[in-house]
Amino acid sequence: MTRAQKAWRKLLIAAEISHYRLYDCRHSFASKLANTCGIPLKVVSDLLGYSSIAMTEIYSHKSESKMADATIYILTYNCADLK
């Protein structure tokens, strides 16, 4: 076990948290940026240190509300302008 792993385990014990991986923090961070804050996936990808945006796409959870928002945006801002 590395020093980082030991420190993480100690932190979880002190906080009385079980079954939470360091990776879970990374996933939560990326998901919040992409889905809650609306940060572009390319920026999230750069922050995570990925060389490709493909790995970052797992953090962009598609939702019905996002598709509805996009549809409303297109209808509101005149589709004729998109030609």
Helices and strands as residue ranges (DSSP letters): H 3-14, H 22-31, I 32-36, H 41-48, G 53-59, H 64-76, G 79-82
